[in-house]
Amino acid sequence: MPDFFVKVPDLMPNAAARRLRAGRISLPALLLCLSLPALAQAPMQSGSVATPTAPVQIPQPQIDASTYQGSVASRQVTPGVLQLSLSDAIQRGLHYNLGLILTSQNVKTAGASRLEELQSLLPTATAKVTEADQESDLQAEGLRIPGFPAIIGPYGYTDIRGSLNWTLLNLSALQNYLASKNDFRAANLSVQDARDMVVLTVGNAYLTVIADAARIQSAQAQVDTSKVSLDQAVENHKAGVAPLLDELRARVDYQTQEQSLIAAKDAWAKDKIALARAIGLSLEQHFALSDTEPYAPLDHLNPDQAVQQALANRQDLKALEQQVAAAKRARRAATYERLPTVSFSGDYGDIGINPSDSHGTGDAVGSLDVPLFEEGKLRGDARQAQAQLDEETARLSDMRGQIAADVRDSILDIQAAEKSVDVARSNVQLAGEALSEAQQRYKAGVSDNLAVSQAQQAVAQANEQYVAALYQHNMAKLSLARALGIAQSGYKVYLGGK
């Protein structure tokens, strides 16, 4: 059958057109190319233009407060007993604490999202090498032409091509990228706030162990005092100057104090484990606290000035302000979806029967896309973005109020704890004097040991109140440093009472 040759218009944007622009093609091959839409449209997919993107609000993952009690434990164990100061504990916490580590990972996630949004504004270049070798049944494709063969081929071509896509103007995508930058800044500020949370968590754990050690010391003193009273009651009973009831009462008091000592040691051991978990210390590591954090009053506190200082320093507030800015960008991006976008796509390469017999061909397409009938999507995106903005704005307003409340609450707690420390110290002294008086009266035989038992209970209660007041005072000062946003840099100053 003779070959027929035809010319193909230059506007034909497919692989067959490139081959035909490079030379001529036989009619059966032309019919085959026209009957294979997937093959004909493949090059156009690499040069497709971008469409307007929906507004993207990158969420900031919330870190639960309990995660700050965990850590990535260090496997290193120091021989002997490690002397651990408060500063050492905080530095370890800033390195190993789980809450800080997870918050730091959020920065990487926000940075990756920012890069993804940036890519929508940058050109995309790809390279592709195609080697085709095919044989087709024209009758299966619906071409039943008398005189034409049913099977054609094998035939093929080689195409080496590079493509470029670039959105030249897309204001919606630009606003989404700027929103992602705000989210990235918010993630970095959240890390700074997380460091203050680590200081608060580790400081609380450290002060708790100090309080536990004071309770053990107090309980041991009560055990020793009860043992003296028990021995005296036993001797008096043997001498016949005291009834058996006195001995039984003294023995019950002694065993009760022993139980309190056992409970105090158990709490101390478990709180040491909690401290080790918060700072990443191996649980096999033996350590002792080298700081005692004695009572130091904190004077000259002005609530109004403290609130202003907190509003200027709190990193979580600044992070939320960045999230509000990101929400505003996202709302603007939703509005800009209604605007036209300008994009460019093109490709260039060699196509032919083989690389030695090929010709250079290329396409260049510029497009202007205008949304005409997408009102449902556009309004939906706008309302969703506005709802997100309203939510973030409300959270920002609430956080400002909460920061002011935290500062004022901490100052009130400090003032109340200072008074409690003074009262508890006086109670310890008075209870000790009452115990001594009761012991002397019992020793002189002018009273039974009921007064001694009651005095011992009063001493134990007074010591517990004193330990609790000291802990509450130090924690109130540390909480104030956290509320002011300067826990990491100012914990030494505030615990020192300056």
C-alpha positions as CSV (number, residue, x, y, z in Angstrom):
1,M,0.0,0.0,0.0
2,P,1.5,3.4,-0.9
3,D,2.3,5.8,1.9
4,F,0.4,9.0,2.1
5,F,2.0,12.0,3.8
6,V,0.2,14.9,5.4
7,K,1.3,18.1,7.1
8,V,0.2,18.7,10.7
9,P,-0.6,22.2,12.1
10,D,2.0,23.7,14.5
11,L,-0.7,24.2,17.2
12,M,-1.1,20.5,17.9
13,P,0.3,20.3,21.4
14,N,1.2,16.6,21.8
15,A,4.0,14.1,21.1
16,A,2.7,13.3,17.6
17,A,2.9,17.1,16.8
18,R,6.5,17.2,17.9
19,R,7.4,14.3,15.7
20,L,5.5,15.8,12.8
21,R,7.2,19.2,13.2
22,A,10.5,17.3,13.1
23,G,9.6,15.9,9.6
24,R,6.7,13.8,8.2
25,I,4.8,10.8,9.4
26,S,2.8,8.1,7.5
27,L,-0.9,8.2,7.6
28,P,-1.3,4.9,9.6
29,A,1.1,6.2,12.3
30,L,-0.9,9.4,12.3
31,L,-4.2,7.6,12.8
32,L,-2.6,5.6,15.6
33,C,-1.3,8.7,17.4
34,L,-4.7,10.3,17.2
35,S,-6.4,7.1,18.6
36,L,-4.2,7.1,21.8
37,P,-5.3,10.0,23.9
38,A,-3.2,9.0,26.9
39,L,0.0,9.1,24.8
40,A,-1.1,12.3,23.0
41,Q,-1.8,14.2,26.2
42,A,1.2,13.0,28.3
43,P,3.6,15.9,27.4
44,M,0.8,18.4,28.3
45,Q,0.7,17.1,31.8
46,S,4.3,18.1,32.5
47,G,3.5,21.6,31.4
48,S,0.2,22.2,33.2
49,V,-0.4,25.5,34.9
50,A,-0.9,26.0,38.6
51,T,-4.3,26.8,40.1
52,P,-5.1,29.0,43.0
53,T,-4.3,27.3,46.3
54,A,-6.7,27.3,49.3
55,P,-5.6,29.2,52.4
56,V,-3.4,27.0,54.7
57,Q,-3.3,27.5,58.5
58,I,-0.4,25.5,59.8
59,P,-1.5,24.1,63.2
60,Q,0.8,24.4,66.2
61,P,0.9,21.0,68.0
62,Q,0.1,21.4,71.7
63,I,2.5,19.8,74.1
64,D,0.8,18.3,77.2
65,A,2.1,19.4,80.5
66,S,2.7,15.8,81.6
67,T,5.4,15.5,78.9
68,Y,7.6,17.8,80.8
69,Q,7.8,15.2,83.5
70,G,9.5,12.8,81.1
71,S,12.9,12.8,79.3
72,V,15.2,11.1,77.0
73,A,17.3,9.3,79.7
74,S,21.0,9.4,79.5
75,R,22.7,6.0,79.8
76,Q,25.8,7.3,81.4
77,V,26.2,6.5,85.1
78,T,28.8,8.3,87.3
79,P,30.5,6.1,89.9
80,G,29.6,6.9,93.5
81,V,27.1,9.5,94.5
82,L,26.6,12.4,92.1
83,Q,26.2,15.8,93.8
84,L,23.4,17.5,92.0
85,S,22.8,21.3,92.4
86,L,19.7,23.1,91.3
87,S,21.6,24.7,88.4
88,D,23.0,21.3,87.3
89,A,19.5,19.8,87.4
90,I,18.0,22.6,85.3
91,Q,20.8,22.4,82.8
92,R,20.2,18.6,82.4
93,G,16.5,19.3,82.0
94,L,17.2,21.8,79.3
95,H,19.1,19.1,77.4
96,Y,17.1,15.9,78.0
97,N,13.5,17.0,79.0
98,L,10.9,15.4,76.7
99,G,8.6,18.4,76.6
100,L,11.4,20.7,75.3
101,I,12.6,18.0,72.8
102,L,9.0,17.6,71.4
103,T,8.6,21.4,71.1
104,S,11.9,21.7,69.3
105,Q,10.7,19.1,66.8
106,N,7.7,21.3,66.1
107,V,10.1,23.9,64.8
108,K,11.3,21.4,62.2
109,T,7.8,20.6,61.2
110,A,6.9,24.3,60.8
111,G,10.1,24.9,58.8
112,A,9.2,22.1,56.5
113,S,5.7,23.5,56.0
114,R,7.2,26.9,55.2
115,L,9.4,25.4,52.5
116,E,6.4,23.6,51.0
117,E,4.5,26.9,50.8
118,L,7.6,28.6,49.3
119,Q,7.8,26.0,46.5
120,S,4.4,27.1,45.2
121,L,6.0,30.5,44.4
122,L,9.2,29.1,42.8
123,P,9.7,27.6,39.4
124,T,9.6,23.8,39.1
125,A,11.9,22.2,36.7
126,T,11.8,18.5,35.7
127,A,13.7,16.3,33.2
128,K,12.2,13.3,31.5
129,V,13.6,10.7,29.1
130,T,11.0,8.6,27.2
131,E,11.8,5.6,25.1
132,A,8.6,4.2,23.4
133,D,8.3,0.9,21.5
134,Q,4.7,-0.1,20.7
135,E,2.6,-2.3,18.5
136,S,-1.2,-1.6,18.3
137,D,-4.4,-3.2,17.0
138,L,-6.2,-0.5,15.1
139,Q,-9.5,-2.5,15.0
140,A,-9.4,-2.7,18.8
141,E,-9.2,1.1,18.8
142,G,-12.3,1.3,16.6
143,L,-10.5,2.0,13.3
144,R,-11.8,-0.4,10.7
145,I,-10.8,1.1,7.4
146,P,-10.8,-1.0,4.3
147,G,-7.3,-1.6,2.9
148,F,-5.6,-0.7,6.2
149,P,-3.8,-3.3,8.1
150,A,-5.3,-4.4,11.5
151,I,-2.0,-4.5,13.2
152,I,0.7,-1.8,12.9
153,G,4.1,-1.6,14.4
154,P,6.4,-2.1,16.0
155,Y,7.2,1.6,16.1
156,G,8.7,3.9,18.6
157,Y,10.4,7.1,19.4
158,T,12.9,8.7,21.9
159,D,12.1,11.9,23.7
160,I,14.6,13.7,26.0
161,R,12.9,16.8,27.4
162,G,13.1,19.3,30.2
163,S,10.0,21.1,31.6
164,L,9.5,24.3,33.5
165,N,6.4,25.4,35.5
166,W,6.2,28.8,37.3
167,T,3.4,30.6,38.9
168,L,4.3,34.2,38.2
169,L,1.5,35.8,40.1
170,N,-0.6,34.1,42.8
171,L,-1.4,36.5,45.7
172,S,-3.2,33.8,47.6
173,A,-0.2,31.5,47.6
174,L,2.0,34.4,48.6
175,Q,-0.2,35.1,51.6
176,N,-0.1,31.4,52.6
177,Y,3.7,31.5,52.4
178,L,3.8,34.6,54.7
179,A,1.4,32.8,57.1
180,S,3.8,29.9,57.2
181,K,6.6,32.2,58.1
182,N,4.6,33.5,61.0
183,D,3.9,30.0,62.2
184,F,7.6,29.2,62.0
185,R,8.4,32.2,64.2
186,A,5.7,31.1,66.6
187,A,7.2,27.6,66.8
188,N,10.6,29.1,67.6
189,L,9.1,31.3,70.3
190,S,7.3,28.3,71.7
191,V,10.7,26.6,72.2
192,Q,11.8,29.6,74.3
193,D,8.7,29.3,76.4
194,A,9.2,25.6,76.8
195,R,12.6,26.3,78.3
196,D,10.8,28.3,81.0
197,M,8.4,25.4,81.5
198,V,11.4,23.0,82.0
199,V,12.9,25.3,84.6
200,L,9.5,25.4,86.5
201,T,9.1,21.6,86.2
202,V,12.6,20.7,87.3
203,G,12.6,23.4,90.0
204,N,9.4,22.0,91.4
205,A,10.8,18.5,91.4
206,Y,14.0,19.7,93.1
207,L,12.2,21.7,95.8
208,T,9.9,18.7,96.4
209,V,12.9,16.4,97.1
210,I,14.3,19.1,99.5
211,A,10.9,19.3,101.3
212,D,10.9,15.5,101.5
213,A,14.4,15.4,103.1
214,A,13.2,18.0,105.6
215,R,10.2,15.8,106.5
216,I,12.5,12.8,106.9
217,Q,14.7,14.8,109.3
218,S,11.7,16.0,111.2
219,A,10.2,12.5,111.4
220,Q,13.5,11.0,112.6
221,A,13.6,13.6,115.3
222,Q,10.1,12.7,116.3
223,V,11.0,9.0,116.4
224,D,14.0,9.8,118.6
225,T,11.8,11.9,121.0
226,S,9.1,9.2,121.1
227,K,11.8,6.6,121.9
228,V,12.9,8.6,124.9
229,S,9.3,9.0,126.1
230,L,8.8,5.2,125.6
231,D,11.9,4.3,127.6
232,Q,10.8,6.6,130.4
233,A,7.3,5.1,130.4
234,V,8.7,1.6,130.5
235,E,11.0,2.5,133.4
236,N,8.2,4.2,135.3
237,H,5.9,1.2,134.8
238,K,8.6,-1.2,136.1
239,A,9.2,1.1,139.1
240,G,5.5,1.1,139.8
241,V,5.0,4.8,139.6
242,A,3.1,4.8,136.2
243,P,0.3,2.6,135.0
244,L,0.6,0.2,132.0
245,L,-1.6,2.6,130.1
246,D,1.2,5.2,129.9
247,E,3.6,2.6,128.5
248,L,1.0,1.5,125.9
249,R,0.3,5.1,124.9
250,A,4.0,5.8,124.5
251,R,4.5,2.7,122.5
252,V,1.7,3.6,120.1
253,D,3.2,7.1,119.7
254,Y,6.6,5.6,119.0
255,Q,5.2,3.2,116.3
256,T,3.1,6.0,114.8
257,Q,6.2,8.1,114.4
258,E,8.0,5.2,112.8
259,Q,5.2,4.8,110.3
260,S,5.5,8.5,109.5
261,L,9.2,8.1,109.0
262,I,8.7,5.1,106.6
263,A,6.2,7.1,104.6
264,A,8.5,10.1,104.4
265,K,11.4,8.0,103.2
266,D,9.1,6.4,100.6
267,A,7.9,9.7,99.3
268,W,11.5,11.0,99.2
269,A,12.7,8.0,97.1
270,K,9.8,8.3,94.6
271,D,10.2,12.0,94.3
272,K,13.9,11.5,93.5
273,I,12.9,9.2,90.7
274,A,10.5,11.8,89.4
275,L,13.3,14.4,89.5
276,A,15.7,12.0,87.6
277,R,13.0,11.3,85.0
278,A,12.5,15.1,84.4
279,I,16.2,15.7,83.8
280,G,17.1,12.6,81.9
281,L,19.2,11.1,84.7
282,S,19.6,7.3,84.7
283,L,17.6,5.7,87.4
284,E,20.6,3.6,88.3
285,Q,22.5,6.8,89.1
286,H,22.9,7.5,92.8
287,F,22.7,11.2,93.5
288,A,22.3,13.7,96.4
289,L,21.0,17.3,96.3
290,S,23.7,19.8,97.1
291,D,21.4,22.9,97.4
292,T,19.0,23.5,100.3
293,E,17.3,26.7,99.0
294,P,16.7,28.2,102.5
295,Y,14.0,30.8,103.3
296,A,14.7,34.2,101.7
297,P,11.9,36.8,101.7
298,L,11.1,38.5,98.4
299,D,10.1,42.2,99.0
300,H,9.3,45.2,96.9
301,L,6.8,43.5,94.6
302,N,4.6,45.9,92.5
303,P,1.8,43.9,90.8
304,D,1.2,46.5,88.1
305,Q,4.8,46.7,87.1
306,A,5.1,42.9,87.2
307,V,2.2,42.5,84.9
308,Q,3.7,44.8,82.4
309,Q,7.0,43.0,82.6
310,A,5.3,39.7,82.0
311,L,3.4,41.0,78.9
312,A,6.7,42.2,77.5
313,N,8.7,39.0,78.2
314,R,6.3,36.0,77.9
315,Q,7.4,34.0,74.9
316,D,4.1,32.0,74.7
317,L,2.3,35.3,74.3
318,K,4.6,36.4,71.5
319,A,4.1,32.9,69.9
320,L,0.3,33.4,70.0
321,E,0.7,36.8,68.5
322,Q,2.5,35.3,65.6
323,Q,-0.3,32.7,65.2
324,V,-2.8,35.5,65.1
325,A,-0.7,37.2,62.4
326,A,-0.6,33.9,60.5
327,A,-4.4,33.6,60.8
328,K,-4.8,37.1,59.4
329,R,-2.5,36.1,56.4
330,A,-4.6,33.0,55.9
331,R,-7.8,35.1,55.9
332,R,-6.3,37.4,53.3
333,A,-5.2,34.4,51.2
334,A,-8.9,33.3,51.2
335,T,-9.9,36.7,49.9
336,Y,-7.2,36.7,47.2
337,E,-8.5,33.4,45.8
338,R,-10.9,35.5,43.8
339,L,-8.0,37.3,42.0
340,P,-6.5,36.0,38.7
341,T,-3.3,34.1,38.6
342,V,-0.6,34.2,36.0
343,S,1.5,31.2,35.2
344,F,4.0,29.9,32.7
345,S,4.8,26.4,31.5
346,G,7.1,25.2,28.9
347,D,9.4,22.4,27.8
348,Y,12.2,21.8,25.4
349,G,13.9,18.7,24.2
350,D,14.9,16.3,21.4
351,I,12.4,13.8,19.9
352,G,12.9,11.4,17.1
353,I,13.1,7.8,16.1
354,N,16.4,7.5,18.0
355,P,18.9,10.0,19.5
356,S,21.0,10.2,16.4
357,D,17.9,11.0,14.3
358,S,16.1,13.6,16.4
359,H,15.1,17.2,16.3
360,G,14.7,19.9,18.9
361,T,11.1,20.8,19.8
362,G,9.6,22.9,22.5
363,D,6.4,24.5,23.9
364,A,5.9,27.8,25.8
365,V,2.5,28.5,27.4
366,G,1.4,31.5,29.4
367,S,-1.9,31.5,31.1
368,L,-4.2,33.8,33.0
369,D,-6.7,32.0,35.2
370,V,-9.7,33.8,36.5
371,P,-12.2,32.0,38.8
372,L,-15.7,32.6,37.5
373,F,-18.0,30.2,39.3
374,E,-16.5,28.9,42.5
375,E,-18.6,30.9,44.9
376,G,-19.3,28.0,47.3
377,K,-15.6,27.1,47.7
378,L,-14.5,30.8,47.9
379,R,-17.0,31.6,50.6
380,G,-16.3,28.4,52.5
381,D,-12.6,29.1,52.5
382,A,-13.1,32.7,53.6
383,R,-15.5,31.7,56.5
384,Q,-13.2,28.9,57.6
385,A,-10.2,31.3,57.7
386,Q,-12.3,34.0,59.5
387,A,-13.3,31.4,62.1
388,Q,-9.7,30.5,62.7
389,L,-8.7,34.1,63.0
390,D,-11.5,34.8,65.5
391,E,-10.5,31.8,67.5
392,E,-6.8,32.8,67.7
393,T,-7.8,36.4,68.5
394,A,-9.9,35.2,71.4
395,R,-7.1,33.0,72.7
396,L,-4.7,35.9,72.5
397,S,-7.1,38.2,74.5
398,D,-7.6,35.4,77.1
399,M,-3.8,34.7,77.4
400,R,-3.2,38.4,78.2
401,G,-5.7,38.2,81.0
402,Q,-4.4,34.8,82.2
403,I,-0.8,36.2,82.4
404,A,-2.0,39.1,84.5
405,A,-3.9,36.7,86.7
406,D,-0.8,34.4,87.0
407,V,1.4,37.2,88.1
408,R,-1.0,38.6,90.7
409,D,-1.7,35.1,92.0
410,S,2.0,34.3,92.4
411,I,2.5,37.6,94.3
412,L,-0.4,36.8,96.6
413,D,1.0,33.3,97.1
414,I,4.4,34.7,98.0
415,Q,2.9,37.2,100.5
416,A,0.7,34.5,102.1
417,A,3.6,32.0,102.2
418,E,5.9,34.5,103.9
419,K,3.3,35.0,106.7
420,S,2.8,31.2,106.9
421,V,6.5,30.7,107.3
422,D,6.6,33.2,110.2
423,V,3.6,31.6,111.9
424,A,4.9,28.0,111.3
425,R,8.4,28.9,112.7
426,S,6.8,30.3,115.8
427,N,4.5,27.2,116.1
428,V,7.6,24.9,115.9
429,Q,9.3,26.9,118.7
430,L,6.1,26.9,120.9
431,A,5.4,23.2,120.3
432,G,8.9,22.3,121.2
433,E,8.7,24.3,124.5
434,A,5.3,22.6,125.2
435,L,6.8,19.2,124.6
436,S,9.8,19.9,126.9
437,E,7.4,21.1,129.7
438,A,5.2,18.0,129.3
439,Q,8.2,15.7,129.5
440,Q,9.5,17.4,132.6
441,R,6.1,17.2,134.3
442,Y,5.9,13.5,133.5
443,K,9.4,12.9,134.7
444,A,8.6,14.6,137.9
445,G,5.5,12.4,138.4
446,V,3.1,15.3,138.6
447,S,1.3,14.3,135.3
448,D,0.7,11.2,133.1
449,N,2.2,11.0,129.6
450,L,-1.0,12.0,127.8
451,A,0.2,15.5,127.7
452,V,3.5,14.3,126.3
453,S,1.7,12.4,123.6
454,Q,-0.4,15.4,122.6
455,A,2.7,17.6,122.7
456,Q,4.6,15.3,120.4
457,Q,1.7,15.3,117.9
458,A,1.7,19.1,118.1
459,V,5.4,19.2,117.3
460,A,5.0,16.9,114.4
461,Q,2.2,19.0,113.0
462,A,4.1,22.2,113.5
463,N,7.2,20.8,111.7
464,E,5.0,19.6,108.8
465,Q,3.4,23.0,108.4
466,Y,6.8,24.7,108.5
467,V,8.2,22.4,105.8
468,A,5.1,22.9,103.7
469,A,5.2,26.7,104.1
470,L,8.9,26.8,103.0
471,Y,8.1,24.7,99.9
472,Q,5.1,26.9,99.0
473,H,7.1,30.0,99.4
474,N,9.9,28.9,97.2
475,M,7.5,27.5,94.6
476,A,5.5,30.8,94.6
477,K,8.7,32.7,93.8
478,L,9.6,30.2,91.1
479,S,6.1,30.5,89.7
480,L,6.4,34.2,89.7
481,A,9.6,34.0,87.6
482,R,7.7,31.7,85.2
483,A,4.7,34.1,85.1
484,L,7.1,37.0,84.3
485,G,8.7,34.9,81.5
486,I,12.2,35.0,83.0
487,A,12.3,31.6,84.7
488,Q,15.4,30.4,82.8
489,S,17.4,33.6,83.4
490,G,16.1,34.7,86.8
491,Y,15.3,31.6,88.9
492,K,18.5,32.1,91.0
493,V,17.6,35.7,91.7
494,Y,14.0,34.9,92.7
495,L,14.8,31.8,94.8
496,G,17.5,33.9,96.5
497,G,14.8,36.4,97.4
498,K,16.4,39.4,95.7
